[in-house]
Amino acid sequence: MSHDIYVFGSTCRGEVTPTSDVDVLVVPFSRNRSQYPHEWSVYTPEVIKEYFNKGRLFAWHLYLEAKCVHCYGDQPFLSSLGPPAPYSTITDDIDDLEVLLKESLNELKNGTSNVVYELGIAHTAIRDIAMCASWAMLEQPCFSADAPYRLPVECPLEYSIYRLIMLARHSSTRGIKIDFDPTYAVRAITEATLTKWVDSLREAI
């Protein structure tokens, strides 16, 4: 079939957990996108090339981690692109993610009925903010789920709580059942000084 298929994410990093999924990227060289599972990421060659040219963080994620498991041409399409342009939108991306984090925290503080969903959104925002900051703070960007705890600026949220809200994210996106009372997690995450942490990251980069 006329496509390249890649695996990336926790599978390639050796960070698989019982709730992990397998991140799959398909680069189709035909117009038919309906043949692929909806869980897979499907990007046309033109979009991937644009991401590489603009230095999108996702492009760096693929460049550093993606492993080709099926190649349509003489060489994998990603390999033909070379390294992406430097990642240059750190500040804007962190600003956008902080808005998402604050909105989620406000929902949790105000007694939302969608507690598990909002905990999952908060987890994604915290993780992605750290991934963005890692570009400037580490030798190379970190795409680990534990990125907030690999930065030189200490994350104020207890790690065990972070792992719980990660399960909340998996529950929201993958339908995985969670077996903990989220009340404690809500209290811990709303009391943590996360906005100050984001400010400290900005100062550090």
Sequence and secondary structure as in RCSB ss.txt:
>XXXX:A:sequence
MSHDIYVFGSTCRGEVTPTSDVDVLVVPFSRNRSQYPHEWSVYTPEVIKEYFNKGRLFAWHLYLEAKCVHCYGDQ
PFLSSLGPPAPYSTITDDIDDLEVLLKESLNELKNGTSNVVYELGIAHTAIRDIAMCASWAMLEQPCFSADAPYR
LPVECPLEYSIYRLIMLARHSSTRGIKIDFDPTYAVRAITEATLTKWVDSLREAI
>XXXX:A:secstr
  EEEEEETHHHHT   TT   EEEEEESSS  TTS TTSEE  HHHHHHHHHHT HHHHHHHHH EEEE SSSS
 HHHHH S      HHHHHHHHHHHHHHHHHHHHTT S HHHHHHHHHHHHHHHHHHHHHHHSSS   STTGGGS
SSS  SS HHHHHHHHHHHHHHHH     S HHHHHHHHHHS HHHHHHHHHHH 
